[in-house]
Amino acid sequence: MFARLTAIRLASAVVLGTLAHQAAQAQQEATDSRQGPGDADAIENNGQDFTRPENLFQLRYVYRTAPGSGSEPGTIRTVTTDSVILRADLKFDLPSQWTLALRGDLPLVAKDPIAPDNPTGMYLYGLGDADVQAALIRQLDSRWAAGAGVRIVAPTGAEDLTSGKWQALPLVGARYTLPELSDGSYVEGIVRYDVSFAGVASARNISNLQLAPMLNVALPNQWFVTFYPNPDIRINYGDPITGQTGRLFLPLDLMVGRSLTKDATVSLELGVPLIRDYPVYDFKSIARLNIKF
């Protein structure tokens, strides 16, 4: 089992690396004509900025560990989740500096929970819960932009890989550029609320506030570092989860990446909890490959 899981992780890493290399080679000739070595636009938007959507395809590999129910009532064990997520983003420019941004995620999941139909905690493989998102964003001036939208998560996942609930996540975000720090740097705040509705009546009700106080710093040679690239700070108001002792989850969340060309970006994100009264995860890593089109 361990060998098979290790093979899956290595294969995912190889796929990401191979695609990144091929994308860089395929686009280099076109990029050279429009991008100099010091062109800050190459790293101005790495795909994480909510207020500056791009037409892009993203391949994402997520490794996460979190507390889960043990084989004996009242016991806790570590549950590991490996996900390969296919994402597509589309943007439509509207009059008066408005933009309509659309997004869809399709996750493929491997997970080892203990459940009535999986008492030994074997790895289960299948489709996870897919989601779609729509947002309206406006460029207010040369520095400020803001927007609002909603994400809908459908319980499309296989048994024991799904939340069993439909979820709505209304969100708002605002960004302020920081050219004094470096070209391409910005600070951005995202607030999102995750609430469940409909679905399986016996499934856990979801209700939590999610925050991302993002700081993106553009570095030389098309590198960048982003603090809190995801709204991983959580305050839970819904049903408790395994191992919960309070409401707050506060992690240290950091992403480092590089623009290979103007249209191809790779990054690695790591997250570890600082306060885990509401234990969203014990450890998280995300490898991304973004291809703009």
Secondary structure as GFF3:
##gff-version 3
##sequence-region A 1 293
A	DSSP	alpha_helix	2	32	.	.	.	ID=ss1
A	DSSP	alpha_helix	41	44	.	.	.	ID=ss2
A	DSSP	beta_strand	56	69	.	.	.	ID=ss3
A	DSSP	beta_strand	76	93	.	.	.	ID=ss4
A	DSSP	beta_strand	98	111	.	.	.	ID=ss5
A	DSSP	beta_strand	124	127	.	.	.	ID=ss6
A	DSSP	beta_strand	131	139	.	.	.	ID=ss7
A	DSSP	beta_strand	144	153	.	.	.	ID=ss8
A	DSSP	beta_strand	166	177	.	.	.	ID=ss9
A	DSSP	beta_strand	186	197	.	.	.	ID=ss10
A	DSSP	beta_strand	207	218	.	.	.	ID=ss11
A	DSSP	three_ten_helix	220	222	.	.	.	ID=ss12
A	DSSP	beta_strand	223	227	.	.	.	ID=ss13
A	DSSP	beta_strand	233	236	.	.	.	ID=ss14
A	DSSP	beta_strand	248	259	.	.	.	ID=ss15
A	DSSP	beta_strand	264	276	.	.	.	ID=ss16
A	DSSP	beta_strand	283	292	.	.	.	ID=ss17
###
